Amino acid sequence: MNLVKDLCAELDRMVNDQFDSIEFKAFLGVPLTLERGRFYVIQNALYTSNRRDCWGYVQGGAPLEVKRVVWEHESDELINDPRVGMDHYNLTVKQGEVIGLKREDFDNAQVPAMAQACFHAWHHIAMRGHWLTSYAASHMLERRNNGKIVKGGGMSFRVGKKFENELGINLKRMISLDVHVVADTEHSENISEMFEKYVKTPQDCERVLEGARESMAIDRAYRGALGFYMERIN
Amino acid sequence: MAADVNGLDKVWQELVRLCNEQFESQPFKRLLGMKFTKPRAQQYSIQMAYYVQNRRDCWGYVQGSAPLPVKQIIWRHEEDELIGQKAQGKVDHITLAVKEGEVFGLSADAFEKTARLEGGEVCFSAWIRLSQKSWLEAIAASAILEMRNSAELIRGGSLSHRIGMIFERDLGIPMKKQINNAEHVVMDVEHAHLLMQVAKAYATTASAQEAILSGARESLMIDRVYRGHLAELMESLD
């Protein structure tokens, strides 16, 4: 029995299962209109900000070597992704231009109640959990976006395809979604390597699985909430 | 700071006063007043490496809760500490601390195998708790320790400088060979301005300024307790 190999197989099963959940099906089943697309893109920028909070907390709680990996990870996200020449928040804002959004639409955006609750829940795991639990919780959201692992494509790919098929906007023009199709594959592989080094016992495994399960539950709630709000936009 | 912007000049003056006052406290006087023998210097060097690691924990938490532009500032701050400046041939500060240990006769192994001081562990937990409070309190709590280490702000020299001078006096190790101390004497002058850079943009109300002062005061209190524990440990070594 290979502890880490079995663990990774379980994590892969979990991220694939996300797409069979009622919440993901409901969210991905909402027909896109331009207004709904705008809502999604703005909310995705706020989600990205929440990721930055959580990865900061994970960096705070992790051992030194893992801190360095997280710091490198945050370079693309927070400072500059050399693939696009800007950080990922500005990338999302730039992507918004394609669907008529301005920077102030992002700066003035409100997080709806159900999404806010999910953001707090992710904060809680990132700040209060054992570092392996916190680390796994944040990592899983990138693993769930990794097209090499998720059959049928990760979340960014699928949402990008919806923009293409339902609004006629080519995925390449949705620059943030397009970059995340690639970036999260790389990120999740780099981050995953740390499991090889630090998961040595069944207890370590359980800590990772606990973070993964909780984060995936919040992710389902979050996507369900987005679908709920999008359906109400005409 | 030349001009008072929304009362920030008063905040700055108070922070500088608090940092200088640290050196008048009993724990600081006890630590800085003792003779550093080789075993004491070794223990100090090892415990300080743990202190630096705790700083990395706390700055991570501060980065997590701060607004996006401040996260970016902290990320850059952590580059010096956590990664180093590869282009300039500078290593990270943990590696630097271990490397400096060589001049005291310490191996890398000694840093890994020596236990953390118990009282230090308690202080580290207190600092972590502080770093998880509201972000302005948290950033002040971490940044004030770098202000306390800034030669520009502290009359009579920063903590790193004073310790470096003791190593030179008691052990005959010149400052330039104390690569970690020497680096912090320079770096913390630069890093000390981080807090006011942030305060100018975000601490424009009385309550925000009070949050900064509160975080700074609490952190300096922990700092005094920590230095007292260090002094006690070192006194127990001959």
Chai-1 contact restraints between the chains, C-beta under 6 A:
chainA,res_idxA,chainB,res_idxB,connection_type,confidence,min_distance_angstrom,max_distance_angstrom,comment,restraint_id
A,R52,B,K71,contact,1.0,0.0,6.0,A-B,restraint_1
A,D53,B,G64,contact,1.0,0.0,6.0,A-B,restraint_2
A,G56,B,G60,contact,1.0,0.0,6.0,A-B,restraint_3
A,G56,B,Q63,contact,1.0,0.0,6.0,A-B,restraint_4
A,G56,B,G64,contact,1.0,0.0,6.0,A-B,restraint_5
A,Y57,B,Y61,contact,1.0,0.0,6.0,A-B,restraint_6
A,Y57,B,G64,contact,1.0,0.0,6.0,A-B,restraint_7
A,Q59,B,G60,contact,1.0,0.0,6.0,A-B,restraint_8
A,G60,B,D57,contact,1.0,0.0,6.0,A-B,restraint_9
A,G60,B,G60,contact,1.0,0.0,6.0,A-B,restraint_10
A,G60,B,Y61,contact,1.0,0.0,6.0,A-B,restraint_11
A,K67,B,R56,contact,1.0,0.0,6.0,A-B,restraint_12
A,R68,B,L82,contact,1.0,0.0,6.0,A-B,restraint_13
A,W71,B,L82,contact,1.0,0.0,6.0,A-B,restraint_14
A,E74,B,W75,contact,1.0,0.0,6.0,A-B,restraint_15
A,L78,B,K71,contact,1.0,0.0,6.0,A-B,restraint_16
A,L78,B,Q72,contact,1.0,0.0,6.0,A-B,restraint_17
A,L78,B,W75,contact,1.0,0.0,6.0,A-B,restraint_18
